[in-house]
Amino acid sequence: MIKKEKIMEVIMYTTHCPNCRVLAMKLKEKNINYVENTNIEEMTQLGIRSVPYLKVEDKLLSFIEALKWTREQ
């Protein structure tokens, strides 16, 4: 039987700040594919007031939550 991996949609809301770079490095270390979103208007509409934020499927994760989630992958 072939194990089928679920493909998750992961978006990192970023302005490429130092914390954004840390999270990007952690995602790359874990080979987690993600898309960067730098659209400030969209972030504001989502209620994001600081970056980075990670959107995994339909869940928004703050920087600390995103680091924890990344460690668990």
Secondary structure, DSSP 8 states (H G I E B T S, - for coil): ---------EEEE----HHHHHHHHHHHHTT---EEE--HHHHHHTT--SS-EEEETTEEE-HHHHHHHHHH-
